[in-house]
């Protein structure tokens, strides 16, 4: 009898544990961020690249990597927002369907743009009449970015045909998306030929997520990135180049970014918990972090940092 009661107790505990896991899984699927891409603007492999890094893709040793973008998903309200509209938007939206409760939902609730470099806004062309022919998708843009879209084709045609509906953003002015999410743009220094550049803080009821795919050197910013990291739960930050030797024959000062080596040194004294928040993203095709089996990838993991991966989900 005692043995029988013990068996019942074990089974009951197992049931409770299983139920708890299912409940957690259900909750995790309600609000989350999904990484849709991790590559720099021109993607991986990159056009015209004959280096070993891209050759490995063409001979089947590596997989394609899409251009950096995040999806903010609220399955409770059947809404989702994109952060950056990339040239890979077609495949990215297709892959996202697997995570949505409401399937075949290809029209985003809104799109947030960081700046006017090719990997971050040109996906808008696919919502026009030649493709999706969407109706008034809200597109959130900073003042110069908004003017750029309004005054240049083919983007202004998206406005005149009401494929998109431009929504103005202001630096550090928080907007409410719905009952679950807030978004705050934060202006950062970058090569601003056509528009200013921003990162975003995405806030749920439980967490804050930082997204800065592009920035010049951390020292050029009038904010302290370490302080910001301490005040968020996850930080997706510029990891374009691992080091300064990735573009031989080209002046790397023309495309300034914080090298990952520099960032690791800058953040090296952070406690383990703070380091674990950091996910590098926006990798150039030359960046060894694109390869999970590289020594550099293993090195940053050993130091307590992360490399963002396509498809990864951050529960909010």
C-alpha positions, 0 to 999 in steps of 0.5 A: 500500500505504501509503495502504491501511494508513493507511485501515485505521489510521483505520478501526481508530481509529474503531472503538476510539473508537466502542467506547469511546463505547458502553462509556461509554454503557453505564456511564452507564446503570447508576447515575444520578440523573434529574430528574423535576420542577423546579417549586415544590409547586403546579407550573406552571402554578399553580392560579388564576394569571392572570399572564403566566407561566401564560397562556403555558402555556394559549396553548401557548407554554410546557410543563408543569413537574412538581413537584421530585423526583429519581430515584436509579436503579441499573440494575445491581440493577433498583432505584430510589428517589424523593426526594420523592413529588409530586402529579405522581408518576403522570406522573413514574414513567411518564417514568422508565420510558424510563430503566429497564432493567427496564421497567414497574417502577412501584413504587419501591424506596423513597421519601425525604421531605424534609418535609410541604409539599404538593409533597413527600409528597402523591404518597403518596396514589397508592400507596394502595388507590384507585390503585396499592395498593402493598405495603410500599414503604419510605418514609424519614422524619425523626422528626416527619415519621414521627409526622405520617404515623402520626397523620393521615389518609389517610396512616395508612391507607397504613400500616395497609393496608401500602401503605407501610412507614415507615423512620426517619431521623436527622439526619446518620445515613447509611444504606446502600441497596445496594452502590452507594449511601449516603444522608445526611439533613441537617436545614435551617431551613424553615417546619416547621409539620408536620415538620422539613425535610431535604436529602439527600446521595446518594453513589455510589462515584464521586460525591456529589450534594446535594439541598436543594429547600427552605430558608430563608435560607442565613444561618439554617443552622448549616452553611456551604453553600459548604463543603458545595458544595465537598465534593460533585460536584453540588448541586441547591439551592433556587431557588424565587424569582429575586428579591423582586418575584415576589409583589406584594401578598403578604408574601414573608417568609411564604415565606422562601427564598434568592432566586437573586439572593442565592445568585449573590452569595453564591457569586459568588467561587467558582471556575468549577469550583465554580459549575458544580456548582450547579443551581437547582431548585424554581422558583415559577411566577413564576420566569423560570428556568422559561423557557429563553429568558428573560434571567434564564436566560441570565444565570445560565448566563453567570455559570457556574451552571445551572437544573435541567431535567426529564429531565436525567440525572447519571451516577453 
